[in-house]
Amino acid sequence: MYARVTNIRFPPSVGEEVVSVARGLSPVLERQQGFKGLDVINSPHAGEGIIISFWETVADAEAGEGTPAYIGQMSRMSSFLSGRLDPKTYEVNVRTQASEGAGG
């Protein structure tokens, strides 16, 4: 599995808008071949975050970013962001998820 990681920076005043647009990425990516999941994490008061999408192959990860729907969603997000988007692809070596009811 592979992860496509994009660091984002934004003015803290637009944190809610950034999260709203990021939520819109999920249905866009779910239609793409090889898509395995999406995590968006941020520190709204610091004005920074990370978008992580998970993919079966590197080719799937890179192809997912070329669709008109993805480009449109990221263009919306870019209007809020400070700096250029520079996504990178990494191989996922360890990924765990807590089971239902764990840690409660």
SVG drawing of the C-alpha trace seen along z (x, -y; Angstrom):
<svg xmlns="http://www.w3.org/2000/svg" viewBox="-19 -35 27 40">
<polyline fill="none" stroke="black" stroke-width="0.4" points="0.0,0.0 1.1,-3.6 0.3,-6.9 0.1,-10.2 1.0,-12.9 0.4,-16.6 1.3,-19.2 -0.9,-22.3 -0.6,-25.7 -3.4,-28.2 -4.4,-31.3 -6.0,-30.1 -9.1,-32.2 -10.0,-29.9 -9.5,-26.6 -13.2,-25.6 -13.3,-26.2 -10.2,-24.1 -11.7,-21.2 -15.0,-21.5 -13.2,-21.3 -11.0,-18.4 -14.2,-16.5 -15.3,-16.9 -12.2,-15.0 -13.5,-11.7 -16.3,-11.1 -14.1,-12.2 -11.3,-9.8 -13.7,-6.9 -14.5,-6.6 -10.8,-6.1 -9.2,-2.8 -7.1,-1.5 -8.3,-4.0 -8.0,-2.7 -8.7,-5.6 -8.2,-9.3 -7.1,-11.0 -7.0,-14.8 -5.4,-16.1 -4.8,-19.7 -3.9,-22.1 -6.5,-24.8 -4.9,-27.4 -1.5,-26.9 -2.9,-27.0 -1.3,-23.8 -2.3,-20.2 -1.7,-17.1 -3.8,-15.3 -3.0,-11.6 -4.6,-9.4 -4.0,-5.6 -3.7,-3.6 -3.1,-0.1 -0.3,-1.1 1.9,-4.2 0.2,-4.4 -3.3,-4.5 -2.1,-7.3 -0.8,-9.5 -3.7,-8.8 -6.2,-9.7 -4.8,-13.3 -5.3,-13.7 -9.1,-13.6 -11.0,-16.8 -13.0,-16.3 -9.9,-16.0 -8.3,-19.0 -11.4,-21.0 -11.5,-20.2 -7.8,-21.0 -8.2,-24.2 -10.9,-25.2 -8.6,-24.4 -5.7,-26.1 -7.6,-29.4 -7.3,-29.2 -3.8,-27.8 -0.4,-29.6 2.3,-28.1 2.4,-25.5 1.1,-22.0 3.9,-19.4 2.4,-15.9 4.8,-13.0 4.3,-9.3 5.5,-6.9 5.3,-3.2 3.2,-2.3 5.1,0.2 3.0,0.2 -0.7,-0.9 -2.9,0.1 -6.4,-0.8 -8.0,-0.3 -10.6,2.4 -14.2,1.5 -14.5,0.9 -10.7,0.8 -9.3,-1.9 -12.7,-2.9"/>
</svg>
